[in-house]
């Protein structure tokens, strides 16, 4: 079995590491040079500046601990969790926590051609009991048990009929949460219980549904992740009979938790997104990643019939990051073999894709092996490429060029978050813990809206999490109440990017800077002001297409 070499950067994925309080890469990244601003008259110098900026961003991503935890993100844990301190403020007490998390480990969203032949399967071992009852309030004579009428018991099982195992294997439907995904969220719930129940006394030891507000997208893997989190947070013996937590969902196409779907409802957002691939920085990324992307397209074909892979469709796919990277990382996370093609088919596919992509075919000596396979270094580089893609689309381009993308794409969710947070100066806290279970695009959009530094904004891992905590204390000088926000990302204090202040926002615009000299806390009123200024009340009206320069392709020089 032969593997193809790659000239791309090779990453080494090691075991999970301990929490770090200092990010040395960010220090180097920030001090070395700011992002290129307006295009220089000297185009050569500007091009070189773009390359240097690109290299710094990629270096920050590949050396951050998140580069080694894609298969299971870190979470806050009792040994690493610290009580914040603010000079001149006493009696800090946690009054609110908002958790936004990506679902756990899942099966691939689509099938590769060699999945069944190579016995690459995923087993979810799910048994799902589904209940259905009328949504109207129960009568005085009815109990919760009376309303819970068993409709069905769902088990994913491959039939014994001969043709089915040849078409499908394993016990997971596409993109189902795996048993490993459930376990990692039960563990997350256990860690939260140790911190928020046993260590801080923030949540009650016995389940009190009034303290919790849980949302998930209307997709099984996020709902099951939420259920698993609650199972760990309140295990058996800690919840009274007939006391349940409601998991709220919305239709996918209008759910702010599915932020990457909102462009379907918002034509202006779709138009602004179309501009994102017109900058020199994106062009440089496409050039630098072309060979690796072409290799993946050639050697990891989907199960679709060969005739459907037209030259036009392939050329369009090569304009971005291959969607199949998710499949490859599903395999990496389970130590399953990477895709292979028969030698002659692989060479023909590589030649065809390379011609369309405009890169050398790079047909390495395969030693006469019957199969040609992707190698791990190619897939590791693909993680870095996908991380850059997420950071660029959700962070760099909106914050440097089109601020309205944040308002339109993440604004509806930021409004949900505003509703979950207390108001300053002793505002009433209705619910202690809000939970939002979502997807990688949602986490990436939130990190971009918060202007996370590149090392802190990579492709969100399974179980990737952002915890927004509100701490209340007393100002020692005035005796008045003060509240502060702390944000933890994958168990570490969030660090923001000083280059993302935004050219069209004044110095007085609210923005919480985290990390370095700014510390880990921000006044609640400043954070709420930031969320308000980066969202809109009349979202539908804001989505109307504009014909002014703000929506045009001019001035995309970085």
C-alpha positions in Angstrom: 0.0 0.0 0.0 1.6 3.2 -1.1 1.1 6.7 0.2 1.5 10.0 -1.5 3.9 12.6 -0.1 2.9 16.2 0.4 4.9 19.4 0.4 2.4 21.0 2.8 3.1 21.8 6.4 3.0 18.6 8.5 1.4 18.9 11.9 2.0 16.5 14.8 -1.1 15.7 16.8 -0.2 14.8 20.3 -2.2 14.0 23.4 -4.4 16.6 25.1 -2.4 19.1 27.1 -3.0 21.1 30.3 -4.6 24.5 30.3 -2.3 27.4 29.6 -2.8 30.8 31.0 -0.4 32.5 28.6 -0.5 32.3 24.9 3.1 33.0 23.7 2.2 32.6 20.0 -0.3 35.5 20.4 2.4 37.7 21.8 4.6 37.0 18.8 1.8 37.3 16.4 0.6 40.6 17.8 4.0 42.2 18.2 5.5 41.2 14.9 3.1 43.2 12.7 -0.5 44.2 12.3 -2.6 42.8 9.5 -2.1 44.5 6.2 -4.3 47.5 5.9 -4.9 49.5 2.8 -3.1 48.2 -0.3 0.3 49.8 -0.7 1.3 51.6 -3.8 4.1 49.1 -4.0 2.1 46.0 -4.9 5.2 43.8 -4.3 5.6 45.0 -0.8 1.8 44.6 -0.2 1.9 41.0 -1.5 4.8 40.2 0.8 2.9 41.7 3.7 0.0 39.5 2.9 2.2 36.4 2.9 3.8 37.3 6.2 0.4 37.9 7.8 -0.9 34.6 6.4 2.2 32.7 7.8 1.7 34.3 11.3 -2.0 33.2 11.4 -1.2 29.7 10.3 1.6 29.4 12.8 -0.7 30.6 15.6 -3.2 28.0 14.7 -0.9 25.0 14.3 0.9 25.7 17.6 -2.1 26.3 19.8 -3.4 23.4 22.0 -6.6 23.2 20.0 -4.6 21.8 17.1 -4.3 18.6 19.1 -7.8 18.2 20.5 -10.1 18.1 17.5 -11.5 14.7 18.4 -12.5 15.9 21.9 -12.2 19.5 23.0 -10.9 20.4 26.5 -13.5 21.6 29.0 -13.3 23.5 32.3 -12.1 21.0 35.0 -11.9 21.4 38.8 -8.1 21.4 38.9 -7.8 24.1 36.2 -10.8 26.2 37.0 -10.0 29.4 38.9 -12.0 32.0 40.8 -11.5 35.4 39.1 -10.3 38.5 41.0 -10.8 42.2 40.2 -8.7 44.8 42.1 -11.0 47.1 44.1 -13.9 44.7 43.9 -14.9 42.3 46.7 -17.2 39.4 47.2 -17.2 38.2 43.6 -20.0 35.6 43.2 -21.1 33.7 40.1 -24.6 34.7 39.2 -25.0 33.4 35.6 -23.4 31.0 33.2 -24.2 30.6 29.4 -22.7 27.5 27.7 -22.5 27.3 23.9 -21.1 24.0 22.7 -20.7 21.9 19.6 -22.1 18.4 19.7 -19.9 15.4 20.4 -18.2 12.8 18.2 -20.4 11.8 15.3 -20.5 9.6 12.2 -19.7 11.2 8.9 -22.3 13.3 7.1 -21.8 11.4 3.8 -20.1 8.2 2.6 -16.8 7.7 0.8 -16.5 5.3 -2.0 -14.4 2.8 0.0 -16.4 2.9 3.3 -18.1 -0.4 2.9 -15.4 -2.2 0.9 -12.8 -1.2 3.5 -15.1 -2.1 6.4 -15.0 1.5 7.7 -18.1 1.7 9.9 -19.4 3.6 12.8 -21.5 2.1 15.6 -23.8 4.3 17.6 -25.6 1.6 19.6 -28.5 4.1 20.1 -31.8 3.1 21.5 -34.2 6.1 21.4 -37.6 6.1 23.1 -39.9 8.6 21.5 -43.0 10.0 23.3 -45.8 12.1 21.8 -48.6 13.9 23.5 -50.7 17.0 23.0 -49.0 20.3 23.7 -51.9 21.7 25.6 -51.5 22.0 29.4 -52.6 18.8 31.4 -55.9 18.8 33.2 -56.0 18.7 37.0 -56.6 14.9 36.8 -53.7 14.2 34.4 -50.1 13.6 35.4 -47.0 13.7 33.4 -47.0 9.9 33.3 -50.5 9.9 31.8 -49.3 12.2 29.0 -46.2 10.3 28.0 -47.7 7.8 25.5 -45.0 5.6 24.0 -45.0 5.9 20.2 -41.9 4.0 19.1 -38.6 2.6 20.1 -36.0 3.6 17.5 -33.0 1.3 16.9 -30.7 1.7 13.9 -30.0 -1.9 12.6 -28.7 -3.3 9.4 -31.1 -5.8 7.9 -30.0 -9.4 7.2 -31.1 -9.1 3.6 -28.0 -9.7 1.5 -28.0 -6.5 -0.4 -28.2 -4.1 2.6 -24.8 -4.8 4.1 -23.3 -4.3 0.7 -24.8 -0.8 0.7 -24.5 0.2 4.3 -22.6 -1.0 7.4 -22.6 -0.1 11.1 -25.4 1.1 13.3 -25.1 4.9 12.7 -27.3 6.9 10.4 -25.4 9.7 8.7 -24.0 12.3 11.2 -25.5 10.4 14.2 -23.9 11.0 17.6 -21.7 8.1 18.4 -21.4 6.3 21.7 -18.1 8.1 22.2 -19.9 11.4 21.5 -22.4 10.6 24.3 -19.7 9.7 26.7 -17.7 12.9 26.2 -20.8 14.9 27.1 -21.7 12.9 30.1 -18.1 13.6 31.2 -18.6 17.3 30.5 -21.7 17.3 32.7 -19.7 15.6 35.5 -17.0 18.3 35.3 -19.7 21.0 35.4 -21.3 19.4 38.4 -18.0 19.3 40.3 -17.4 23.0 39.5 -20.8 24.6 39.6 -22.5 22.4 42.2 -19.8 21.1 44.5 -17.1 23.7 44.2 -19.1 27.0 43.9 -22.6 26.0 45.1 -23.9 27.9 42.1 -26.4 25.2 41.0 -28.6 23.1 43.4 -27.4 19.6 44.2 -30.8 18.2 43.4 -32.2 19.1 40.0 -34.3 22.2 39.9 -35.6 22.7 36.3 -36.2 26.4 37.0 -32.4 26.9 37.2 -31.8 25.5 33.7 -32.7 26.7 30.2 -31.6 24.3 27.4 -31.7 24.9 23.6 -30.5 22.6 20.8 -30.9 22.6 17.1 -33.6 20.3 15.8 -31.1 17.6 14.9 -30.6 14.4 16.9 -26.8 14.7 17.5 -27.3 18.1 19.3 -30.4 16.9 21.2 -28.6 13.8 22.3 -25.5 15.8 23.3 -27.7 18.0 25.5 -29.3 15.0 27.1 -25.9 13.5 27.8 -24.7 16.7 29.3 -27.7 16.8 31.6 -27.1 13.1 32.5 -23.7 14.0 33.8 -24.7 17.2 35.5 -27.6 15.5 37.3 -26.9 11.8 37.4 -29.3 9.2 38.8 -30.4 9.9 42.3 -30.2 13.7 41.9 -33.5 14.5 40.3 -36.9 14.0 41.9 -39.6 11.9 40.1 -41.4 13.7 37.3 -39.0 16.7 37.3 -37.8 17.1 33.8 -35.7 19.6 31.8 -37.2 20.8 28.6 -34.9 21.0 25.6 -36.2 23.7 23.2 -35.7 23.6 19.4 -36.6 25.7 16.4 -37.1 24.9 12.7 -33.6 24.6 11.2 -34.0 27.3 8.5 -34.9 30.0 11.1 -32.9 28.9 14.1 -30.1 31.3 15.1 -28.2 28.3 16.5 -27.9 27.2 12.8 -26.3 30.5 11.9 -24.8 29.2 8.7 -28.3 28.5 7.3 -29.6 32.0 7.8 -28.3 33.2 4.4 -31.2 31.2 2.9 -33.6 33.7 4.6 -31.3 36.7 4.2 -30.4 37.7 0.6 -28.1 40.5 1.7 -26.1 38.1 3.9 -25.7 35.7 0.9 -24.4 38.6 -1.2 -21.9 39.8 1.4 -20.6 36.2 1.8 -20.0 36.1 -1.9 -17.5 39.0 -1.6 -15.4 37.1 0.9 -13.4 35.2 -1.8 -12.2 38.4 -3.5 -9.4 39.5 -1.3 -5.6 38.9 -1.8 -5.5 37.0 1.5 -8.0 34.5 0.3 -6.2 34.2 -3.1 -3.0 33.5 -1.3 -4.6 30.8 0.8 -6.1 29.2 -2.3 -2.6 29.2 -3.9 -0.8 27.8 -0.9 -3.4 25.1 -0.2 -4.1 24.1 -3.8 -1.9 21.0 -4.0 -3.2 19.5 -0.7 -6.8 20.2 -1.6 -6.4 18.6 -5.0 -4.8 15.5 -3.5 -7.8 15.1 -1.2 -10.3 15.6 -4.0 -8.5 13.0 -6.1 -8.0 10.2 -3.5 -11.1 10.5 -1.3 -14.1 10.4 -3.7 -17.6 10.3 -2.3 -19.7 7.2 -2.9 -21.7 9.0 -5.6 -21.5 7.4 -9.1 -18.4 8.4 -11.0 -20.5 9.9 -13.8 -21.8 12.6 -11.4 -18.3 14.0 -10.8 -18.3 16.3 -13.7 -15.4 18.6 -14.6 -17.6 21.6 -13.9 -18.6 20.3 -10.4 -15.1 19.4 -9.6 -13.8 22.8 -10.7 -16.4 24.5 -8.5 -15.4 22.3 -5.5 -11.8 23.2 -5.9 -12.6 26.8 -5.3 -13.0 26.1 -1.6 -12.0 23.7 1.2 -13.2 20.1 0.4 -16.3 19.1 2.4 -14.8 15.5 2.6 -12.3 16.7 5.1 -14.9 16.0 7.8 -15.1 12.4 6.7 -11.3 12.1 6.9 -11.3 13.4 10.4 -14.0 11.1 11.5 -11.6 8.3 10.5 -8.7 10.0 12.2 -10.6 10.2 15.5 -11.4 6.5 15.4 -7.9 5.4 14.1 -9.6 4.0 10.9 -7.6 3.6 7.7 -7.5 6.6 5.3 -9.0 6.3 1.8 -7.2 4.3 -0.9 -7.8 3.9 -4.6 -6.4 1.2 -6.9 -3.0 2.4 -8.3 -4.0 3.1 -11.9 -7.3 4.8 -10.9 -5.4 6.9 -8.3 -2.9 8.1 -10.9 -5.6 8.9 -13.4 -7.6 10.8 -10.8 -4.6 12.8 -9.6 -3.7 13.8 -13.2 -7.3 14.9 -13.9 -7.8 16.9 -10.7 -4.3 18.4 -11.0 -5.1 19.6 -14.5 -8.3 21.3 -13.4 -6.7 22.8 -10.3 -3.7 24.0 -12.2 -1.1 22.3 -10.0 1.5 19.6 -10.6 0.2 16.1 -10.5 2.9 15.1 -8.0 2.8 11.4 -9.0 5.2 9.9 -6.4 6.9 6.6 -6.9 4.4 4.1 -5.4 6.8 1.2 -5.3 4.4 -0.9 -7.4 1.9 -1.2 -4.6 -1.6 -2.1 -5.7 -3.3 0.8 -3.8 -2.5 4.4 -3.4 -3.7 6.0 -0.1 -3.8 9.4 1.6 -1.3 9.8 4.3 -1.9 11.4 7.8 0.2 14.5 7.0 -2.2 15.4 4.2 -5.2 15.1 6.5 -3.4 17.0 9.3 -2.8 19.8 6.8 -6.4 19.6 5.8 -7.3 20.4 9.4 -5.2 23.5 9.2 -6.7 24.6 5.9 -10.3 24.1 7.3 -9.3 26.1 10.4 -8.1 29.0 8.2 -11.3 28.8 6.2 -13.4 29.1 9.4 -11.3 31.9 10.8 -11.3 33.8 7.5 -15.0 33.6 6.8 -16.3 34.2 10.4 -13.6 36.4 11.9 -11.1 38.1 9.5 -13.4 39.1 6.6 -16.4 40.3 8.7 -14.3 42.2 11.2 -11.9 43.8 8.6 -14.3 44.3 5.7 -18.0 43.8 6.2 -19.2 44.2 9.8 -22.8 43.7 8.8 -22.0 40.0 8.3 -21.7 39.6 12.1 -24.9 41.6 12.6 -26.9 39.5 10.1 -25.4 36.0 10.6 -24.7 36.0 14.4 -27.0 38.9 15.4 -30.1 36.8 16.0 -28.1 34.5 18.3 -26.4 37.4 20.0 -29.9 38.7 20.8 -30.7 35.3 22.3 -27.6 35.6 24.4 -28.6 39.1 25.5 -31.9 37.8 26.7 -30.0 35.2 28.8 -27.7 37.7 30.5 -28.7 39.8 33.5 -28.8 43.6 33.3 -26.1 45.5 35.1 -26.2 46.9 38.6 -28.1 44.1 40.4 -30.4 43.0 37.6 -32.6 40.0 38.3 -31.3 36.6 37.2 -34.2 34.4 36.1 -32.3 31.3 35.2 -28.8 30.3 36.4 -27.6 28.2 33.5 -28.4 28.6 29.8 -27.2 25.9 27.5 -27.1 26.1 23.7 -26.1 22.9 21.8 -25.1 23.6 18.2 -22.6 23.0 15.5 -19.1 24.0 14.4 -20.4 26.8 12.2 -22.2 28.4 15.2 -19.1 28.1 17.5 -16.9 29.6 14.7 -19.4 32.4 14.1 -19.5 33.2 17.9 -15.7 33.2 18.1 -15.5 35.5 15.1 -18.1 37.9 16.6 -16.0 38.0 19.8 -12.9 38.6 17.6 -10.9 35.7 19.0 -7.2 35.6 18.2 -6.2 33.1 15.4 -4.9 30.5 17.8 -8.2 30.5 19.7 -10.2 30.4 16.5 -9.6 27.1 14.7 -12.0 24.6 13.3 -14.2 24.0 16.4 -13.6 20.5 17.8 -16.1 18.0 18.9 -17.5 19.2 22.2 -15.9 22.7 21.6 -17.3 25.0 24.2 -17.6 28.7 25.1 -18.7 29.5 28.6 -19.8 33.1 29.3 -19.8 33.7 33.1 -21.2 36.7 34.9 -19.7 37.5 38.3 -21.2 40.0 40.7 -19.3 41.9 43.4 -19.2 45.2 45.2 -17.1 48.3 44.3 -15.0 48.9 47.4 -14.9 52.7 46.7 -18.6 53.3 46.1 -20.3 50.3 47.7 -22.3 49.8 44.6 -22.9 46.5 42.8 -20.7 45.7 39.8 -20.9 42.8 37.4 -18.1 41.4 35.1 -18.0 38.9 32.3 -15.4 36.1 31.9 -15.3 33.9 28.8 -13.8 30.5 28.8 -13.1 28.8 25.4 -12.4 25.0 25.7 -11.5 25.5 29.3 -9.1 28.4 28.7 -9.7 32.2 29.1 -10.5 33.6 25.7 -7.9 35.8 24.1 -9.1 38.4 21.6 -7.2 39.7 18.5 -6.1 43.4 18.8 -6.0 43.6 15.0 -9.7 43.1 14.7 -10.9 46.4 16.3 -12.5 47.3 12.9 -11.6 50.3 10.8 -15.2 51.5 10.6 -15.8 51.5 14.4 -14.8 54.4 16.6 -12.4 54.0 19.5 -15.4 54.5 21.9 -17.3 51.5 20.4 -17.9 48.9 23.1 -15.7 45.9 22.8 -14.4 43.5 25.4 -10.7 42.9 25.0 -9.5 39.7 26.7 -6.0 38.5 27.4 -2.6 40.1 28.1 -2.9 43.6 29.7 -6.7 43.5 29.5 -7.0 40.5 31.8 -9.8 37.9 31.7 -12.7 40.1 32.8 -14.8 42.7 31.2 -17.6 44.9 32.7 -21.1 43.4 32.0 -22.4 46.7 30.6 -19.5 46.8 28.1 -20.2 43.3 27.0 -23.9 43.9 26.6 -23.2 47.0 24.7 -21.0 45.0 22.3 -23.7 42.4 21.7 -26.3 45.1 21.1 -24.1 47.0 18.6 -23.4 43.8 16.7 -27.0 42.7 16.3 -30.1 44.2 14.9 -33.7 44.4 16.2 -35.3 44.5 12.8 -33.4 41.5 11.2 -35.8 41.0 8.3 -35.5 44.7 7.3 -31.7 44.6 7.7 -31.6 41.6 5.3 -32.9 43.7 2.4 -30.4 44.0 -0.4 -28.6 47.4 -0.6 -27.0 48.9 -3.7 -24.6 51.2 -2.0 -20.8 50.8 -1.8 -21.0 49.1 1.6 -22.3 45.9 -0.2 -19.9 46.2 -3.1 -16.6 44.6 -3.9 -14.6 47.8 -3.7 -11.8 48.3 -1.1 -11.2 44.6 -0.6 -7.5 45.1 -0.6 -6.3 43.0 2.3 
